[in-house]
């Protein structure tokens, strides 16, 4: 069991990551890809990525990356720097600047239970070329295994953030932490992860906790091993259906038809028109309906939590909520 101890200051400084973390998703996807899970929601993704890796001439260059991420057990903290909360490039920049002592420490822990390739020695010494090679390998893998599916990953994480936001508004940070059941339990200032594979106590010491909702996180939340690093807890989200490639030519038409069947063609079109923000008048002109009808459809979508509306002087601007985005991208 993992027990995370909060002070009053920690509660004030706890937050949810602003979006899907691309580095964490990449690293955790490697574990899903090579694990023994029979999760039907990722089965097609696993088959497709495994096939592409076999056909990809660069797959040999990914050998070190795979070695650093065994299917089970420990993987190095330095692979998921805190800076990745700002995006993929920020995460890779931080990775390239990892101090040699941290590399050596993490790789020593990994090597205790796993056989590493010879290229890991240069990485442990902190050689710049080895760090850049690792970053390039992550970029290669991302383009093949993550980028084609990113919209679905983002939608699932955004939907979870909406759920956590409601819990935060209704009950404050303690309401947010309580909402993490059944994966975790919040009680008397301690967040417990009961299915955690090792017995650990983590004291936040006023630093707060960054909660990272993740598509590829398995059933058990993940924390960094080093207690001196900024505290992060990655937890699984509901996946909103199977993971399929975002191929517009193959899936877009069918998806729009399904959305129209659910909402009705006009309301589905209003949702689509609001993708990048649209006023009531603009919706009416785009869809060739009256402003009153556009306003009525927007109200229904807003009451369902799919749109948010803001008055801007003499017009009302409609934009998608995370749930609306998830429905549109489904």
DASULBEL-V519139 format. One line per field, one symbol per residue. burial: b if it has 24 or more other C-alpha atoms within 12 Angstrom, else e. A space follows every 10 residues. Layout:
burial: ???
This chain:
burial: ebbbbbeeeb beebbbbbbb bbbbbbbbbb bbbbeeeeee ebeebbeebe eebeeeeebe bbbbbbbbbb ebebbbbbbb bbbbbeebee bbbbbbbbee ebbbbbbbeb beeeebeebb eebbebeeeb bebbbbbbbb bbebbbbebb bbbbbbbbbb bbbbbeebee eebbebbbbb eebbbbeeeb bbbbebeeee ebbbeebbbb bbbbbbbbbb bbbbbeeebb bbbbbbbbbb eebbbbeeee eeeebbeebe eebeebbbbb bbbbbebbbb bbbbeebeee eeebbebbee bbeebbbbbe eeeeebbbbb bbbbbbbbbb
